[in-house]
Amino acid sequence: MTNECNTRSHCVCKIALALGLTSALFVFLLGILATYLSQGVPIVDFLGHVYVGYEATLVGSFVGAAFAFLHTFLFFFVAGLIYKGLVKCCPSSRKCCNKKDEEAGCH
């Protein structure tokens, strides 16, 4: 079975990037809705305590999106690296695989 991930952090980086962008888009749109339609203002105020500078303004929406991307990307990147390290363990022998085990089908 071939693995299209060539480096240890290649796939981890892709999933962290995708989730970071999704989180940033959500926070940005929430800020825009709070700014122009007054929807979700309490949520924006709450998240403003976590993301410094995030408020119901256009500039605040960009600041919140940047913080959301950064926090989400870092969280899922580290979590993905931990997961990739744990996945190396073979279910049959409960020990970590080496090159010979991988050739024998131990993933």
C-alpha positions in Angstrom: 0.0 0.0 0.0 1.6 3.3 -1.0 1.5 6.4 1.0 1.3 9.7 -0.8 2.8 11.6 2.1 6.5 11.9 1.5 7.5 13.6 4.6 6.4 13.3 8.2 4.6 16.6 8.4 3.4 16.8 4.8 -0.2 15.5 5.3 -0.4 17.0 8.8 0.4 20.4 7.4 -2.4 20.0 4.8 -5.1 19.1 7.3 -3.9 21.9 9.7 -4.0 24.4 6.8 -7.5 23.3 5.7 -8.9 23.5 9.2 -7.1 26.8 10.0 -8.6 28.4 6.9 -12.1 27.0 7.7 -11.8 28.4 11.2 -10.6 31.8 10.0 -13.4 32.0 7.5 -16.0 31.2 10.1 -14.6 33.8 12.5 -14.4 36.4 9.8 -18.0 35.8 8.6 -19.2 35.9 12.2 -17.5 39.3 12.7 -19.0 40.6 9.4 -22.5 39.4 10.4 -22.1 41.1 13.8 -20.9 44.3 12.2 -23.5 44.8 9.5 -26.5 42.7 10.6 -26.1 42.7 14.4 -26.3 38.9 14.5 -24.0 37.0 16.8 -22.7 40.0 18.7 -22.5 38.1 22.1 -20.4 35.3 20.4 -18.1 37.9 18.9 -17.8 39.6 22.3 -17.0 36.3 24.0 -14.4 35.3 21.4 -12.9 38.8 21.7 -11.6 37.8 25.1 -9.7 34.9 23.5 -8.7 36.7 20.2 -7.3 40.1 21.3 -8.6 42.7 19.0 -11.5 40.7 17.7 -14.7 42.8 17.7 -17.7 43.6 15.6 -15.9 45.8 13.1 -14.3 45.2 9.7 -10.8 45.4 11.0 -11.7 43.4 14.1 -13.0 40.7 11.8 -9.7 40.4 10.0 -7.8 40.4 13.3 -10.1 37.6 14.7 -9.6 35.6 11.5 -5.9 35.8 11.8 -5.9 34.7 15.4 -8.4 31.9 14.6 -6.2 30.7 11.8 -3.1 30.7 13.9 -4.6 29.0 16.9 -6.4 26.3 14.8 -3.4 25.7 12.6 -1.0 25.2 15.5 -3.4 23.0 17.4 -4.1 20.6 14.6 -0.5 20.6 13.4 0.7 19.5 16.8 -2.2 17.1 17.3 -1.5 15.6 13.8 2.2 15.0 14.6 1.2 13.2 17.9 -1.3 11.1 16.0 1.2 10.2 13.3 3.6 9.1 16.0 0.9 6.9 17.7 -0.3 5.4 14.4 3.1 3.7 13.9 2.2 1.2 16.5 1.2 -2.2 15.1 -2.1 -3.6 16.3 -0.9 -7.2 16.3 2.3 -6.9 18.3 1.7 -3.7 20.1 5.2 -2.4 19.3 6.3 0.3 17.0 6.9 -0.7 13.4 10.2 -0.5 11.7 11.0 -0.8 8.0 10.8 -4.6 8.0 7.4 -4.6 9.7 6.1 -2.0 7.1 7.2 -4.3 4.2 5.4 -7.2 5.9 2.2 -5.2 5.9 2.3 -3.8 9.4 0.9 -0.3 9.3 
